[in-house]
Amino acid sequence: MKLTVHDDRPLRICQLTDIHLGEYPFCDEDLHTLQSLRKLFTQKKFHLIMITGDIIQGKDNPTAKKSLSVFYDFLNSLKTPVAITYGNHDVEGVMKRSDMRSMESDLEFLVDRHNQFLSSNRESYTLEVNDRQTGELKHVIYVWDSGSYSHWPKLDHYAAIEPEQIEWFLNLPYSRSNEHTDLGFLHIPLPEYRIAANQITSGNFGEEVCAPRINSGLFYALMKKKNVKAIFAGHDHDNNFSSSLLGIQLNYGNTTGYNCYGKIPRGCVEINLHPNRIDKFVISFESMEEMIMS
């Protein structure tokens, strides 16, 4: 499935993150998550649903495959293009990353992936957004699978982006520069989010930034290329802030699932990708309920 924009209208993206669906049949918290998502997509229409990891709570979940399958059936009912990357909790149980990727064949509206690259069983890829009339490439969306846990658990907890994933980005066959407005998605935030937390422009900073301590250099590569104007992560359930560091937006999504820790209201992030800017809006399920009631 292709992504297109008409004239100078923005591409509307819904970022879902940290859904944490548990064992099937679903508990009340998971049912609440799915009910809230149904209401969201009844009221709001998007060009792309981007899921940034921890779809399922893999640990101690013998029905992980069934949980994922039921969620994919729900996504199919929306008839909206979907793209996915994975988090650390997705693969703490019976499912491996390769198993989860193989299940993507069940998705009827999966967006066309370009430049797919596997490193340490993590898939990086691009999405291309073209002008509906001329076919001109307007935006490139970069997706990095940020992995799970460090190769060196005594030195670090969470995985860093692999050097091969950075080389992949630097060597992609695109002519992109500062004049372009592109963006990227991953699950685990980059180490630079710790610096960004000191200069927040909007949103909540409710817990420590759980990024790897080891910095493998993706932010440096983004600075070098100059076309990526914003990054969106998940992972930290009580953070949904936005910041800007050296001209690049560093953003969190908003925790979607009720079946996990965190005090911030559950919901999603709407991203409007314009020709020359990127706008982010947090949508809470609670605020949508209030709009319905009024």
C-alpha positions as CSV (number, residue, x, y, z in Angstrom):
1,M,0.0,0.0,0.0
2,K,1.4,3.4,-1.0
3,L,1.4,6.7,0.9
4,T,0.5,9.8,-1.1
5,V,-0.3,13.5,-0.4
6,H,-2.3,16.0,-2.4
7,D,-0.8,19.4,-3.2
8,D,0.6,20.9,0.1
9,R,-1.8,19.1,2.4
10,P,-0.2,17.4,5.4
11,L,0.2,13.6,5.8
12,R,-1.7,12.8,9.0
13,I,0.0,10.1,11.1
14,C,-1.3,8.4,14.2
15,Q,1.5,7.1,16.4
16,L,0.4,4.3,18.7
17,T,3.0,3.0,21.2
18,D,3.2,0.7,24.3
19,I,-0.1,-1.0,23.8
20,H,1.0,-3.9,26.0
21,L,-1.8,-6.3,25.2
22,G,-1.7,-9.3,27.5
23,E,-3.0,-12.8,27.5
24,Y,-6.1,-13.7,25.4
25,P,-9.0,-13.7,26.3
26,F,-8.1,-10.1,27.2
27,C,-8.5,-8.6,30.6
28,D,-10.6,-5.5,31.4
29,E,-7.6,-3.2,30.8
30,D,-6.9,-4.6,27.4
31,L,-10.6,-4.4,26.4
32,H,-10.6,-0.8,27.6
33,T,-7.6,-0.1,25.3
34,L,-9.3,-1.6,22.2
35,Q,-12.6,0.1,23.0
36,S,-10.8,3.4,23.2
37,L,-9.0,2.8,20.0
38,R,-12.3,2.0,18.2
39,K,-13.7,5.4,19.4
40,L,-10.6,7.2,18.3
41,F,-10.7,5.9,14.8
42,T,-14.4,6.4,14.5
43,Q,-13.9,10.1,15.1
44,K,-10.4,10.7,13.6
45,K,-9.1,9.7,10.1
46,F,-5.4,9.3,9.4
47,H,-3.3,8.5,6.4
48,L,-1.0,6.2,8.4
49,I,-1.0,4.4,11.7
50,M,2.6,4.1,12.9
51,I,3.1,1.6,15.8
52,T,6.3,2.1,17.7
53,G,6.6,-1.1,19.7
54,D,5.5,-3.0,22.7
55,I,2.3,-4.1,21.0
56,I,2.1,-7.1,23.3
57,Q,3.3,-8.0,26.8
58,G,5.3,-11.0,25.7
59,K,6.5,-12.2,29.0
60,D,4.4,-14.8,30.8
61,N,2.0,-14.7,27.9
62,P,1.4,-18.1,26.4
63,T,-1.2,-16.7,23.9
64,A,1.1,-13.9,22.5
65,K,0.5,-15.0,18.9
66,K,-3.3,-15.0,19.5
67,S,-3.2,-11.6,21.2
68,L,-1.3,-10.1,18.2
69,S,-3.6,-11.8,15.7
70,V,-6.7,-10.4,17.3
71,F,-5.1,-6.9,17.3
72,Y,-4.2,-7.3,13.6
73,D,-7.9,-8.2,12.9
74,F,-8.9,-4.9,14.6
75,L,-6.4,-3.0,12.4
76,N,-7.7,-4.6,9.3
77,S,-11.2,-3.4,10.2
78,L,-10.0,0.2,10.1
79,K,-8.8,0.0,6.4
80,T,-6.0,2.5,7.2
81,P,-2.4,2.0,6.1
82,V,-0.2,0.6,8.9
83,A,3.5,0.4,9.6
84,I,5.2,-1.2,12.6
85,T,8.4,-1.5,14.5
86,Y,8.9,-3.4,17.7
87,G,10.0,-2.9,21.3
88,N,11.7,-4.8,24.1
89,H,8.5,-6.3,25.7
90,D,7.2,-7.7,22.4
91,V,9.8,-10.5,22.4
92,E,10.3,-11.3,26.1
93,G,8.2,-14.5,25.7
94,V,7.6,-17.1,23.0
95,M,7.7,-14.7,20.1
96,K,10.9,-13.6,18.3
97,R,11.2,-10.6,16.1
98,S,11.3,-12.8,13.1
99,D,8.0,-14.4,14.3
100,M,6.4,-11.0,14.6
101,R,7.5,-9.9,11.2
102,S,6.1,-13.0,9.6
103,M,2.7,-12.3,11.2
104,E,2.6,-9.0,9.4
105,S,1.4,-10.9,6.4
106,D,-2.0,-11.0,8.2
107,L,-2.2,-7.2,7.8
108,E,-4.3,-6.2,4.8
109,F,-3.2,-2.5,4.7
110,L,0.5,-2.8,5.5
111,V,2.4,0.1,3.9
112,D,5.0,-0.6,1.2
113,R,8.5,-0.8,2.7
114,H,11.6,0.2,0.9
115,N,15.3,-0.4,1.5
116,Q,14.6,-3.1,4.1
117,F,17.7,-4.0,6.1
118,L,18.2,-6.7,8.8
119,S,20.8,-6.3,11.5
120,S,20.8,-8.4,14.7
121,N,17.3,-9.6,13.7
122,R,16.1,-5.9,13.7
123,E,14.5,-4.5,10.6
124,S,15.1,-1.0,9.4
125,Y,13.2,0.4,6.4
126,T,11.8,3.5,4.8
127,L,8.4,4.6,3.8
128,E,8.0,6.9,0.8
129,V,5.4,9.6,0.6
130,N,4.7,10.7,-3.0
131,D,2.7,13.5,-4.6
132,R,-0.6,12.0,-5.6
133,Q,-0.7,13.7,-9.0
134,T,3.0,13.9,-10.1
135,G,4.5,11.0,-8.3
136,E,7.3,13.2,-6.9
137,L,8.9,12.0,-3.7
138,K,7.8,14.5,-1.0
139,H,8.9,12.9,2.3
140,V,10.9,9.9,3.5
141,I,9.9,8.2,6.8
142,Y,12.8,6.2,8.4
143,V,12.0,3.4,10.8
144,W,14.6,1.8,13.0
145,D,14.0,-1.3,15.1
146,S,15.8,-0.2,18.3
147,G,16.0,-3.7,19.7
148,S,15.6,-4.8,23.3
149,Y,18.5,-5.2,25.7
150,S,22.2,-4.5,25.6
151,H,24.8,-6.9,24.3
152,W,26.7,-6.0,27.5
153,P,24.2,-6.2,30.4
154,K,26.8,-5.4,33.0
155,L,27.5,-2.1,31.3
156,D,24.1,-1.1,29.9
157,H,20.5,-2.1,30.1
158,Y,18.8,-1.1,26.9
159,A,20.0,-1.8,23.3
160,A,21.7,0.9,21.3
161,I,21.1,1.4,17.6
162,E,23.6,-0.9,15.8
163,P,26.4,0.7,13.8
164,E,25.2,-1.2,10.8
165,Q,21.8,0.5,11.1
166,I,23.5,3.9,11.0
167,E,25.5,3.0,8.0
168,W,22.3,1.8,6.3
169,F,20.8,5.3,6.9
170,L,23.9,7.1,5.6
171,N,24.1,5.0,2.5
172,L,20.4,5.1,1.4
173,P,19.9,6.0,-2.3
174,Y,18.1,9.3,-1.7
175,S,19.1,12.8,-2.5
176,R,17.9,14.4,0.6
177,S,19.1,17.6,2.2
178,N,18.2,20.4,4.6
179,E,15.4,21.6,2.3
180,H,13.5,18.4,2.9
181,T,11.2,17.6,5.8
182,D,11.5,13.9,6.7
183,L,11.1,12.1,10.0
184,G,11.9,8.9,11.8
185,F,10.4,6.4,14.3
186,L,11.9,3.9,16.8
187,H,10.9,2.5,20.2
188,I,13.8,3.1,22.6
189,P,14.7,6.8,22.7
190,L,18.2,8.0,21.7
191,P,20.6,9.0,24.5
192,E,20.2,12.7,23.3
193,Y,16.7,12.6,24.8
194,R,18.4,13.1,28.2
195,I,19.7,16.4,27.0
196,A,16.4,17.3,25.3
197,A,14.7,16.8,28.7
198,N,16.3,20.0,29.8
199,Q,14.6,22.1,27.2
200,I,11.1,20.7,26.8
201,T,8.7,22.7,24.6
202,S,5.5,20.8,25.4
203,G,4.2,17.7,27.2
204,N,5.0,15.7,30.3
205,F,8.4,14.6,31.7
206,G,7.3,12.1,34.3
207,E,10.2,9.6,34.5
208,E,13.9,9.2,33.8
209,V,14.7,8.9,30.1
210,C,15.3,5.1,29.7
211,A,17.8,5.3,26.8
212,P,21.0,3.3,26.4
213,R,24.0,4.8,28.0
214,I,26.2,3.8,25.1
215,N,25.8,6.2,22.3
216,S,26.3,4.6,18.9
217,G,25.9,7.8,16.9
218,L,22.5,7.9,15.1
219,F,21.9,11.5,16.2
220,Y,25.2,12.5,14.7
221,A,24.2,10.9,11.4
222,L,20.9,12.8,11.5
223,M,22.8,16.1,12.0
224,K,25.1,15.2,9.1
225,K,22.3,14.4,6.6
226,K,20.1,17.4,7.8
227,N,16.9,16.1,6.2
228,V,15.3,14.4,9.3
229,K,13.6,17.1,11.2
230,A,11.9,15.0,13.9
231,I,12.2,11.7,15.7
232,F,9.4,9.9,17.6
233,A,10.0,7.3,20.2
234,G,7.9,5.3,22.8
235,H,9.1,3.1,25.7
236,D,8.9,5.5,28.6
237,H,5.2,5.4,29.7
238,D,5.2,8.7,31.7
239,N,6.9,10.8,29.1
240,N,5.1,12.3,26.2
241,F,7.2,15.5,25.8
242,S,8.6,17.3,22.8
243,S,11.9,19.1,22.6
244,S,14.3,20.5,20.1
245,L,18.0,19.7,20.0
246,L,20.3,21.4,17.4
247,G,17.4,21.8,15.1
248,I,15.9,18.3,15.4
249,Q,12.7,17.6,17.3
250,L,13.0,14.8,19.8
251,N,9.5,13.6,20.6
252,Y,7.8,10.9,22.6
253,G,4.6,9.3,21.6
254,N,1.9,8.8,24.2
255,T,1.3,5.5,25.9
256,T,-1.7,3.8,24.4
257,G,-2.4,0.7,26.5
258,Y,-4.1,0.6,30.0
259,N,-2.4,-2.8,30.9
260,C,0.9,-1.3,31.9
261,Y,2.5,1.1,34.4
262,G,2.2,4.9,34.0
263,K,0.2,7.8,35.3
264,I,-0.3,10.0,32.2
265,P,-3.7,9.7,30.4
266,R,-3.7,7.0,27.7
267,G,-4.0,8.0,24.1
268,C,-2.0,8.6,21.0
269,V,-0.1,11.3,19.1
270,E,-1.2,12.9,15.9
271,I,1.6,14.0,13.6
272,N,0.9,16.4,10.7
273,L,3.8,16.1,8.2
274,H,3.7,19.4,6.2
275,P,6.1,20.3,3.3
276,N,8.1,22.5,5.6
277,R,7.3,21.6,9.2
278,I,6.1,18.8,11.5
279,D,3.3,19.4,14.0
280,K,2.6,17.1,17.0
281,F,-0.6,16.9,19.0
282,V,-1.3,14.6,22.0
283,I,-4.8,13.1,21.9
284,S,-6.0,11.6,25.2
285,F,-8.8,9.0,25.2
286,E,-10.2,10.9,28.3
287,S,-10.6,14.1,26.3
288,M,-12.3,12.3,23.5
289,E,-14.8,10.8,26.0
290,E,-15.5,14.3,27.3
291,M,-16.2,15.6,23.8
292,I,-18.6,12.7,23.2
293,M,-20.4,13.4,26.5
294,S,-20.7,17.1,25.7
